[in-house]
């Protein structure tokens, strides 16, 4: 079952001077639109344009692209006109078939394998069998709180035997994907929004669009500066709901936060969130949130999830091995820790 989840991970603070009637005719104005149609989240587009018509044309194109990625990357819905992640996971006669897919799926899964290697297996899209056990319990717990239960640990351990990403066979030349383990399934929730956002942002940049900001359920990607030449001001919300953890100045960068407070359910009064540590098969218990800043929204999305499931020393070592990537950790007591150059991007 799908949910519309309003993500409040990152609050956007756009500081603008007022526009008076004597402004030059070619001065761009700020426009905003929202959608809840894709990726089960709120997509907010903020941009500067010469007219409402110009903004509508660009924003409609952006949403049309999100609609395509939403269909391609869905693991919950099958669409007659396309092969997608759902059909890759689908069993036919008790086994997965070889599926010829759009290049955008091939590219996503190749990126996922890169992230698996970079994170020593923490960011694993082959965890679908485990995550589906948690998903079923979370949905039932939200809809029937009095009957909320945790997944059976034996079921989780059995499912974890079917998470070997090497059994995802990708033929880039033929554009095919095959899962050779019939009990294996893919779950791309840790990277799909960020990856799609980055691909769309790149297309906008190629076409000369600038002065736009995409906020996809808290995954923020900026495209150029604001119309007056200043950087975007983006505030990272405090997991405890008080003020903001940081204010960032961004120009083309992306910021993504993963947090234990975003999606969860209660069992016997205790919250259980949705970010599952592949080593324990339980919700990761290190932090309240982890935020990543870098030039690539897909990379930021993958790393925010991976670091959330790592001890801080391991996460910091990973960040230091990557160029142009910064991180902020917030522990359970609200203490903030930063990678070396994070502060250079703060307001």
N, C-alpha and C positions, 0 to 999 in steps of 0.2 A: 504494500500500500504506500502511496506517495503522500508526502506532507508538504504543505507550503510553510516554510520555516523562515520567519523574519529574523535574519542575522543582524545582530547589533554589535558585532565585534569591533567595527571601526566606524566612528562618527566622522563625517566630513564637515569641516569647518571652512566654508568658502567666504573669505573676507573681501567684500567688494565696496568700492565707493559708490554713492548714489549717482544715478544717471539723470541729468537734467535735460530739459527740452532744448537747450542750446548746444547739446553735444553735436559733434560733427556727424554728418549723415553716414559716413563710412565706419563709424565706431561700432564695434561688435558688442552685442548684448549677451547676457547669460541666459541660457534656457535649460530646463530640466524635464526629464520624463522618467517614469518608472514602469516596470513590467514585472509580473509574477508568473509568467507563462513558462519559463524555461529553467531547467536545473533546480526546480523545487525551491527557489529562493527569489528574493527581490533583486532585480537588476535596475540600477539607477545610472542614467546617462546624464552627465552635466557637460555642457559645451558652450562655446562662444561662437556666434554666427551673426551675419548681417541682417537676418530676418528669421521669423518663425518658420517660414517655408524652407529656408536653407537648412535650419536645424532639423526639421521634421524629415527632410530627405535623407540626411546623414544618419539620424537616429533610427529611422525605419530600416535602413540598410544594415545597421549594427544588429538590430533585433532579428532581422531576417537571417543573418549569419548565426546568431545564437540559436535560432530555431533549428537550423540544419545540424549544428553541433549537438544540440539536445537530443535529436532523434538518433544521430550516429552513436552517441555515447551512453544511451539509456541501457540500463541492465534490467529495468522493470517492465518495459513496453516493447512490443513488436509492431513494426510498421510494414505494411504490405509492400511498399514500393522500394524498401532498402534492406540490406543486411546491416546489422548493427551489433553492439556488444551483447544484446539479448540473444540474438541468433547464434553468436559464437558460443555462448553458455548453454544454449538449448541442446537437449538430448534427443536424438532421433534413433530409435531402435536400441536404446540403451547406451549410446556412445555419441560423442561430439563428431560432427562432420567437418570437413575442410570447407571454410567459408571464404569466398572472394569478397573483399570489402573495399570501401573507399580508402584512398591514400591517407586521408586524415585519421583513420583508425590505425593504419599501419604506423604512421608517424607517432601517434600517441603511445602505442604499445612499445615501440622502439625506445622512446623517451623513458617509459616506465622501466624498461630493463636497465637503462643507464642509471636511473635513480636507485634501483635495487642494488647495483654494484657500488655506487657511491656511498650508500648508507649501510653497507654490510647486511643487506637483507631486511632492514627495518621497514623501508618503504616498498611493500610487496603487493602488487595488484592481483597476485594469485591467491590472496587471503579470502576470496569470496566465500568459500565453504564455512570458514570460521565466522566471518562478519554476518553471514545470513542467519546464523544461530542467534547472534546478538540482536540483529534487526527484528526478527520475529518476536523476541521477548520484549524489546523496547516498544514496538508498536502495540503489542498486547497490554503492556504495562501502562502506556499512556491512555489507551482506550478503556481499560478495565483496571484501574489502580488497585482495587481491592484484591485482584488476582495476579498482581505483578510478581514475577519470579525471575531468578537468574537462569541462564542457560545451564544445562547439566554439564558438569565438568568432564564427564566421560565423553559426552557428545562433542564437546569442544576439542578434546584431545584426539578423538577419532577424525574430526574434520581437519585438524591441523596436519594430518598425514597426507593431505591432498592439496598442499600449497607450494609445490615445487615449481618455481617459475620456469625452470628449464623444460618443463613439459608443455609450455606455450610455444608452439612452433610457428615462426613467422617467416613467410617466403616473400621478401620484399619485391622480388622480380615478378612474381605472379600475383602479388597483392592478396595472399591468402593467409589465414590464421587457423591453426588446428590445436585443440587441447587434447593431448593424448591420454590424459587421465580422466575417465568418465565421471569421477566424483569431484573433479576440480571445477572451479568457476572463477571468473574475474570480477573484481570490484574496483572501479577506478575513481571512487569518491574522493580519494586523497589528492587527486591531481586534475580531474576533468575540468572543473570550473576555471582553475588558474591557467591550464593549458589552452582551453578554448579562448579565454580572454586574451591571452598573449597573441594567439594567431590572428584574432580579429584586430587587435591593436596594431600589429605589424602591417596588416592590409590597409588600415587607415593611414598609417605613416607613409606607405608606398604611394598612396593616392594624394598625398600632400595635406591631409587633414591634421590640424594641430589645435591646441587649446581645448582638449576634451579630457574628461575623466570618466572611467568606467568603474563602477562599484558593483561587483557581482557577489552578493551575499557576504560582503565584508572583504572580498578579494579586490583590492584597489589597484588599478593601473592608470597612470597619468600619461597623457600624450601631449608633449610639449608644455610650454608655460601657459598661464592664463593670458587673456587678450592684452592686458596692460604690460606684459613682459615679466611679471613676477611669478614666482613659483607657487604651486598649490600648497595650501596648509591642510594637513591631514592629522586628525587627532586619533590616537589609539585609546579606546575606551578601557576604563579600569574594570577588571572582572568583578570587583566588589561594588561597582555601580557608583563610585564617588569620583567626580572630576575625570581627568584623563591621565593616562600613564605617561604620555609623551605627545609632543606636537612636532610633526615632521615637515620639512620643506622639500617638496618633490618636483622633479622636472623630467618626466619620462620613466621614472622608476615605478616599481610596484611594491606594495606592502601587503602582507598576508599574515593573519593571526589565527592560530589554532588554540582553542581553549576548552577546559573541562565544563564550562558553564553554558556552552552553546546548544548542545543537544543531549538530553539525558532523560532518565526516568527514575522513579523511586521504588526501592524494594525494602520493606520494613523500615521506612523512614530515611533510608540512606540513598543518596543520588549515585547513579551509575551512568557515566557519559559514554560517548560513541567512539572515542579514539582508543583502539584496542592495541595493546602492546603484543607483538607477535611472539615474544619470548615467554610471557606469562599467560597469554590468551584472555587477560582481564584488562579493564580500562587502565590506561597508563596513569601512574600515581605520583609523578615527579613534580608537576607544576599546575598552576592555575591557567597560565597561557604562555605561548611562545610566539613571538613576532619576527618576521623576516623581511628585510629590505634588500632588493636587488633589481636588476634591469629586466628580469624575466619573470612574469607572473606564474608561469607553470613551475619554474624552479622554486620560487618562493612558496607556492602551495605545497609542493612535495617536501621541501625542507622543514616547513613549519610543523607538519605532521610527524616527520621522522625525528626531529629534535625533541618533540613533545614526549617521545617514547625512549629517549636516551638520558643517561646520566649527563649532567652538565659538562663534565670534563670531556666526554666523548663528543658531545655536540659542539663544543668550542673547538676541538681539534678539527672537526669536519669543516666548520666555518672558516677557520684559518687556512685550510687547504684550497679554498675556493676564492677566486678573484671577484671583488666587487659585491660581496655578500656580507650583510651584517645581521645580528640577531639580538633580541632582548628576551630574557627569561623572567617570569614572575613566579616565585615559589608560593607555597601554600600559605605563607604568612604575609604575602604581598611584597616581599623584598624583590627589587629589580636588580638584574645583573646584565651587563652589556658586553658585546664583542668589542674589540679595541676601537673601531672607528664609527661605531653607532652614533655617538654624540655629535659627530660632524654633520649629520643630517637633521639634527633637531633644530627647532625654531630658536 
